[in-house]
Amino acid sequence: MRDVTPPAHVDVLIVGAGISGIGCGCHLRREAPEKTFAILESRDGIGGTWDLFRYPGIRSDSDLQTFGYQFKPWTRERVIAPADEILDYLRETVAEYNLSEEMHFGYQVLGANFDSDRARWTVQVRHRDGEELELTCSVLFAATGYYNYEQGYLPPFPGVEEFAGTLVHPQHWPEDLDYAGKRVVVIGSGATAVTLVPAMAKTAAHVTMLQRSPTYVISLPSEDPIIAGLKRVMSEQRAFRIARALNIKRQAIFYTLCQRQPALMRTIIRAQTKAQLPKHYPVDVHFKPRYNPWDERLCVVPDGDLFRALRHGDASIVTDQIDTFTPDGIRLRSGSLLPADIVVAATGLNVFLFGGVSLSVDGTPVDPADTVAYRAMLLSNIPNFAFSIGYTNASWTLKVDLVCEHLCRLLHHLDATGTDTFTPVPDRPLQLRPLLDFQAGYVQRGVAQFPKQGSEEPWTIAMSYAADRRRLIDTPVTDPALRFGRAATPAEVVS
Ligand SMILES: Cc1cc2nc3c(=O)[nH]c(=O)nc-3n(C[C@H](O)[C@H](O)[C@H](O)COP(=O)(O)OP(=O)(O)OC[C@H]3O[C@@H](n4cnc5c(N)ncnc54)[C@H](O)[C@@H]3O)c2cc1C
């Protein structure tokens, strides 16, 4: 990948070359082709999450019709897709939109100060070889994801230093880890654990998923029968558009039903789970969560692969708690011993906001926790800054497309009105709430560093594509709470 010094000034500086950063580049090309932009990425390549994680079986749990961009149909057969297919799709996107020239790898953004007088961000950047440089931009877009790339979350395990086997974290998967014929314990019950268990069970002696408490797990076909049917009678593009619209609706209806009829949805999910397990399997011990569906994330398994591994006896689930690690494995609170050669701690992520970029306005540092999100993409009192954080209950990319399209509309509005800045400023007292009302462990551990949300528009976070479409696409960009301004000293004069 290209490692070329970024330009000294661009209209839009995008931090991160994952799904969000690439998406933003494409939207600028399509909807604001006159704007200059650069994408700065601290790693050596594109893809973010889909390049970082290398554990066996790594795949999406969203369908790619909605996890892919709206402007680039996902045409591969598998719609619950492995990381390498997602990466290929992103590479194709970069090529189609000719983004290589704008991408700069090995550049970590450290901080950015907005100069209100000039209406410009000055951005501190460090190259991996230690060289530091300063760039300027008119608009800063944080496409940095939501977690720390350096270190996954590893809770303190009692006695772990006694363990004679190998302990691995999925975020730091050793390339040469040989688990064939080995006894593996996967600690966790989230999306990563349910992916790892069937993938490792193919060659391991046995894989045990050790969970403190159960999660909802639903099975979806990895190939979408609807799109396969549609493709036979219409063009691929049209079939994709219909399948995507149907999946957006399906996700929304499913989520709404979970929120409004939790008892019914528990019963339906339990019946689906039970039907895929052996007759006397203790479904209520291992698959009956304490929370209602979608109060925490719900895991998807393609073609029931986890249930198949459980049926075949290649994998099992233990619902218990760790008392202590021993040299040979893990002793549980119940007193039983789980022998292990390899323990995988699928214990999650450390939330990290805006990739650690420290923001200031006119030299005054800004703590994002003191800000309020505006239309879920700008921050109160921070001019010309936007960010992309996707949905917890639907595909991340659905939100990326909406945010980037809105950003392009904002840029057009600045041009049309001869203004240089947009700044959300609360125009009445706001009742503040946490940004994410979601009980997943990583959210709860990190929520204190997040911006807040208000209790009314445009300060709320809608975990709903339809609601975001209305306010980001179908509504004018102007709003009483969004101030547009002119630079007192036009940048051209001073630079
Ligand atoms: C294992 C796993 C599976 C997932 N599966 C799904 C799924 O199926 N569906 C779904 O909707 N979501 C899923 N997610 C959430 C997922 O992270 C998003 O869907 C999506 O990939 C995020 O894209 P992004 O570009 O916003 O962030 P990321 O993929 O995290 O990319 C951010 C990029 O920014 C770069 N960066 C960060 N800080 C800086 C800095 N200061 N300077 C320069 N560069 C920086 C990083 O190096 C990285 O390349 C999953 C997450 C994980 C961890």
The ligand as a Gaussian input file, in Angstrom:
#p B3LYP/6-31G(d) Opt

LIG

0 1
 C      -14.798000      -8.923000      15.013000
 C      -15.816000      -7.896000      14.652000
 C      -16.891000      -8.234000      13.827000
 C      -17.836000      -7.260000      13.492000
 N      -18.902000      -7.632000      12.706000
 C      -19.821000      -6.707000      12.382000
 C      -20.951000      -7.038000      11.570000
 O      -21.122000      -8.161000      11.115000
 N      -21.850000      -6.069000      11.301000
 C      -21.722000      -4.797000      11.785000
 O      -22.563000      -3.964000      11.490000
 N      -20.667000      -4.453000      12.523000
 C      -19.719000      -5.357000      12.847000
 N      -18.642000      -4.995000      13.632000
 C      -18.445000      -3.597000      14.000000
 C      -17.374000      -3.079000      12.984000
 O      -16.287000      -2.603000      13.626000
 C      -17.988000      -2.161000      11.982000
 O      -19.031000      -2.745000      11.345000
 C      -17.053000      -1.635000      10.896000
 O      -16.156000      -2.555000      10.359000
 C      -16.366000      -0.456000      11.449000
 O      -15.775000       0.236000      10.385000
 P      -15.077000       1.615000      10.652000
 O      -14.391000       1.971000       9.401000
 O      -16.035000       2.576000      11.222000
 O      -14.029000       1.291000      11.830000
 P      -12.798000       0.302000      11.836000
 O      -13.037000      -0.920000      11.064000
 O      -12.438000       0.115000      13.287000
 O      -11.649000       1.119000      11.100000
 C      -11.094000       2.273000      11.688000
 C       -9.772000       2.563000      11.017000
 O       -9.290000       3.794000      11.538000
 C       -7.908000       3.677000      11.795000
 N       -7.562000       4.648000      12.844000
 C       -8.086000       4.717000      14.084000
 N       -7.555000       5.751000      14.756000
 C       -6.675000       6.344000      13.919000
 C       -5.812000       7.465000      14.049000
 N       -5.766000       8.187000      15.179000
 N       -5.028000       7.810000      12.984000
 C       -5.075000       7.105000      11.821000
 N       -5.855000       6.031000      11.655000
 C       -6.671000       5.651000      12.694000
 C       -7.739000       2.245000      12.257000
 O       -6.392000       1.818000      12.121000
 C       -8.710000       1.519000      11.327000
 O       -8.102000       1.097000      10.145000
 C      -17.694000      -5.946000      13.979000
 C      -16.622000      -5.619000      14.816000
 C      -15.699000      -6.579000      15.157000
 C      -14.554000      -6.192000      16.057000

